[in-house]
Amino acid sequence: MTEIESADKAPPRPLPAPESATATARPAPMARLVGVDLARALAVFGMFAVHVGPFPSPGGGVGDWFLGLASGRASALFATLAGFSLMLIAGRREPRTGLAGRQARARIVIRAVILLVLGSALAMTNFGGAGILNFYALYFLLSLPLLRLRARTLAITAVALAVVTPQVAFGLRALLTESIVNSIDAYDPIARLSGVGVLDLLLTGLYPAITWMTFVVTGMALGRLDLTSGAVQRRLAVVGPALIGFGYGVSWLVLRLSGGTQKITAGMPDMKDPGAMKDSGAMPDPGMTSGSFDMPVGGGLWGPDAWGLLAAEPHSGSTFDLIGSIGIAITVLLCLTVAMDRLPWLRRPVTPIIAVGTMSLTLYVGHILVILALPGEAATPPQSASAALLLSFIVGATLFAAIWSRFFRRGPLEYLLNGATKLAKHVR
């Protein structure tokens, strides 16, 4: 989300495509930022699909496939882009050091504090633990020791996190009991205030930092790369699809050869009856449960059953889920960056969508407030979730962003966040 993660200086508004081959070439850094903004816009629309779109029907058409793809992967893309944008603050190719480095860290800390306050306020509503802003705050703070690492080191760190943290998280959640959780939350002012405390942010929430830092660190590694380099693009064109194939393909194969699929689905409602699944809360994407978004203590999506470690379903938090989602994020970012760089005529028609990406914080918070304000809606996702409602959100957000960006460089909340981070200039 642009000003959730980006540098204090907002990227310039998109410019029209060159009118002739002799026109001055668009700077490579600009193309890179436009690709990132466009990826953020798709992540925004993906979050809309999760929160207000219809539940995808098993074996449905292309629309159902896209709805299923958005579940979990849109928020994973957001987290990856958060890591990328942290490098815009800390220094893209070369990390900032000295006074500039200290001020960059101060800007990140200020953003984290503001997002924690804003996210906790949203958590106090019926939206509950589904909001990601307070989780972002913890991601930002945990990223501080990593800001000076090179791309290779960050990539190795991301791989290590993807392999190790799901198993560690599973073990820690298995040790938790309701009495332990209640005891911890009793001494946690954030949990007492909003219901989403440090334990949720770190381990038991919908986007737990212990596993989701994998996405952030991956984004940081991508941020240190020259995405306009042909060699880098070719490597990523191999790495992204390879991670998708490994994450989802190996999980699918292992679960079917081992019989794990039957064991995992045995205690779940019939997949053919989305209504029953919503009523029971046993959804493939916990972010789509009716009335509550909080995950049960003890093991995430699949509960305490260790078979869930082999699953690649959204929000399962398994190694396969992390790897597959990283592959999707890399592929989306690469494709959009290359498209904006090599097909400049696309810039004009997608300008309104790019504008969505430049004010994603405003639109993310705004869509939550609209959901909560819908008549007769007591919980999220709204009972009126449908393709028509989803289309209304997408069109409304695009129109707002297109009109606003004609007069202002940043969205409303982005302006406020940028103003607050100017306090970092006083750091010496």
N, C-alpha and C positions, 0 to 999 in steps of 0.2 A: 504494500500500500504506500503510495509514493511518499507522502510526508511522514508516514510511520517510520520509514526506514531510510529515506533518501537524505542527501546532503542539504545543508541550510539553503543553498542556492538552488532554486527549482530549475529544472531543465527548460529551455526556451520552448514556447509553444510551437507545434508542428508548422512547418512552412510548406507552401505549395511545391509540387514537383517541378523540376527544371523544365522549361519550355522547349529547350533544344539541346542537342548533344554538345554544343559548345558552351553551355551554361556552366557556371562554376560548380564543381562537384561538391556535394554535401559532405561536411567533415565526418570522418569515421566515428568519433565519439558521439556525435549527434544521432547517427543511425543506431548506435548501440543503445542509447537511452530511449529512443523511440520504440525499439523492439522490446525493451523492458517494460515500458508503459503499456504497450499493446498486450504483453503477456499478463500484466496486472489486471487489465480490463477483462480478459478472458477468465481470470481467477475470480473477479468480482461477479461475473455472470454465472460462473460455476457455483459460487456460494448462494446466489439467488436461486439457482436450480435446486440446491439441497434444501433450502429453507422454505421456498414457496412453490416449488414445482411438484408435479404429480409423482407418485411413487412409480418407478419404472417396472413394467410388466416383464416377467421372465420370458425370454424368447420373443420379445417385441421387436419393433422396427428400429430404424436408425435413431429416431428421437429417444426411444427408451435406452438405447445404447449410450447416447450422450448423457442422459440423466444419470445412468449408472456410473459412467466415467467421472462425472463431477463429484460424486460422493467420496469424500476423503481426499481426492486428488486435488481439488481446487484449493483446499486449505494447505495441503502439502506444497503446492506451487507458491502460495502466498509466503510460506515460511522460507522456501528456497530463495525467493526474490527479496525477502527481508535480509538474508545473509548477503546477497549480491549488493544491496543498497547500503549495507553497513560499510562496504568498501568505498562507496562514494563519500562517506564521511571520513573514514580513516585513511584514505589514499588509495586510488585505484590500482595502478601498477606498482607503485612504491609507497610503503606505509609512511604516514607522517610521523615525524619524531620531534623531540624537543617541545617547545611551546605549542607548536601546531598540533602535535600528537596529544598533549595534555588537554588542549581545548576540544579536540575531536572526541576524546573520551568523555569529557564533561557534557558535550552535546548528546552523546548516546545515553548517559546517565539521566539527563534531564528528560529526554524522550521516554525513557523507561518509567520514570516516576509519573509522568503525565498519563502514559498509557495504562499504568497500574490503577490510577485513580479512575480514569474513564472506563476501563474494563470492569473494575469492581462495581462501579455505579450501574453498568448494564447488567451485571450479574445479580443485582438486587431486584431486577425486574423478573417477569415470567420467562425471559430468555434464559435465565439461569446460567449454567456452566457451559453453554454452547458458544459464547463469545470468545474470541481468540486474543483480544487486545491485552488482557492482563497476563496471558501466557507470553505474549510478545515481550512484555516488560522483563520477564525472567530470562528469556532468550538473549535479550540485549545485554543484560548484566553478565550472563555467563560467557558471552562472546568477547568481553573485554580483554582477557589474557591472550586471545588468539589473533588480535588485530594486526600484529606485525609478522605473522607467519606467511611464508610463500605459498604459492598455489599448490605445489607438489605436497608440501607438508600438510596443508589443509585437506587435500584430497585423501591422503593416507589417513588422517584423523577421522574424516567422514566415513571411510570404509571400516575403520576399527569400531566406530560408534555403531554403525549398522549391524555389525556382526556380534558385538558384545552386549550393548545396552538392552536389547529385547529380553535376553535371558536374565540379565541382572534385574530388570524391572519386574519380570514375572516372579522371580524369587522373592523380591522385596514385597510385592503385593500379596504373595501367598502367606507371608508372615503376619500380615495385618489382620486384625480383628476389629469388629465394630468398637469394642472398648478402647483399643489402642488409638483408633482414629478419633474417637470422641475426646480422648484425653489430650491428643495433640491439638485438635481444633479448639479445645477449651482455652488453651494458652496462646492461640493464634488470633490476633486482633482482626486480621483480614478475613479469616474464616467466620469469625463472630459477626462481622459487619455485613459481608456479602454472601456468605455461604460457600465461597470458593477461596480456600486458603492456600498456604504454601504447600501443603501436602498434595492438594489437587494440582497446583501448578507444576510441581516437580514430578509427581508419580502417578496419581490416580485420576487426573482429569481427562478431558477429551483430547487435549493436545499436550501430554506430559513432556516436560523439558528433557527428561532423561532419555527419551527416544527421539523426540522431535528436533533436538539440537543437531541430529544427523542432517536434516534438511537445511538448517541454517548454515552449518559449516560447509555443506556442499555449495550453497549459494555464495559463500565467502570465497571459496576456491574459484568459482566461475567469475567472480568479480575481479580476481587478480589476473585473469587471462585476457589476452587480446582477442576478443571475439570476432574482429574483422580480419584476423589472419587466416589465410586459406588452410594452413597446416592445422591450426587449432580447430577450425570448422570441420575439417575432415576427420580428426580424431573424435570430436564430439559426435559427429554423425555416425560413428561406429559405436562409441561408448553408450549413448542414449538408448538406441534400440536393443543393444546387447543387455543392458540392465533390465529393460522391460521384459525381454525374453527370458532372462534368468529368473527374475523375481516372480513373475506369474507362471511361466512355463514349468520351472522346476517344482514350484509349490503344487501346481495342478497335478503333475506326474507323481510326486511323492505321496500326496494325499490319496490318490486313487490306487496306487500300488500297495499302500499300507493299510487301506481301509479307513483312513482318518476322516475322509469326507462324511461317511455314514456316522461315525462317532461324534463329529462336531454338530451335524444337523439333527441328530437323534432327539436332542432336548429342545429343538427350536420349532416354532409353529410352521405349518405348511407354507413353503415359499410361494405357493400359488395363491395364497390368501393374504395380500398385503394388509387388509383390514385387521385380521387376527394378529398379525405381527405388530401392527401399530398399537393395538389394544394391550398386548402383552409387554411391549417395550423391547422385544427381541428383534431389532432391526439390523440388517447388514451394515447400515451406517448409523451409529448411535446418535449422530446429529439430527436424525429424522424421527426420533421417537416422539410420541405424543405426550405432552404434558411435562416431560422432564428430559433434560439432556445429560444429566449426570450419570457417569458410569458406575456400576456397582463396585464396591471395594473387593479386591482379591484377585483381579486378573484381567481387567479390560473387557473386550468384546466377548471373548469366549469363556469368561469366568475363570475358575482355577484349573480348568482342564489343560494339560500341557500340549494337547493336540493343536491348540490355537497357535503355538509357536511355529507350526508348519503352514499356517494359512496365510494368504496374501490379500485378505479382504480389507476394505477401507477401515482404518482406525484399529485394526487388530494389533498394531504395534509390533508385528513380527519382523524378523530380518527380511523375509521375502516381500512383505508389504513396503518396508522402507526402500529396498532396492528398486522395486518396480515403480514406486511413486517418484523416486529420484530420476529414474530413466525417463518417465513422462515429462517431468519438469525440465530436464536438460533438452529433450527433444523439442518441446514447445518453445522454449527460449531460443534455441538455435534456429529453428524454422522461421520464427518471426523476425529474428535479427537479420538473417540472410535475405528474407523477402523484402524487408524495408531497405536493405543495402543494395540489392541487385535489381529490384523492381520499383524504382522511384515513383512511377506513375500510380502506385498503390497508395502513396501517402495521402493524396487528396481525398479519395473515397473513405478511407479509414480514419480520417482526422477526428470525427466525433467519438469514435471508439477509443482512440489514443487519449482523448480528453478524459474519458472515464478513468483510465489508468493513472492520470496525473492527479486525480483527487479521490483516490480509492478510500482513504480514511473517512472523508465526508460521506461518501456513498455507502460505505459499510455501516457506519453508525446510523445513517439516515434510513437504510432499508430495515434495520432492526426496529427503529422507532415507528416506522410505517406499519410493520407487522404488528407491533404491540397496540397500535391505534386502530387496527381494523375492527369494525363493528362486530361485537359478539365473540371476538377471539380471546379466549382465556389462557391460551398456551401457544407455544410455537413447536413445530410449524403450524400455521393456521389451518383450521379445519377446512377452509375454502381453497387449500392448495390445489392448483390446477395449471394446465398449460396456458390458459388465458391470463391467470394471475402472474405467472412467470413472465410472459411476454409484456405485460403491463409494467412490471418492474424494470425489465431490460430497456424498453422504449423510454420510459420515464427517466431512468438514470442517464441514458445517452443524450436525451434532449436537454436535461438540466446541465450536464457536463459541457455539451456543445455551446449552449448559450452563455454559461458562466465563463468559459474559457475565452470567449470573444472579448471580455472586458477585464478579466483578472488572470494573473499568471498562476495562482494557486486556488485551491478550493477553500471554503470558509474555515474548516477545522485545520487545514494545512497552514493557513495564514497564522492561526493562533499558535500552533505547535512551533512554527518557524520563529515567531516572535519570542516565544519562551526560551528557545535554545540560544538566543543572542546573549543570554546571561553568561554563556560559556566564555565570552570574550574577556571577562574579568578574571579568568583563571590565569595565574602566572607561575 
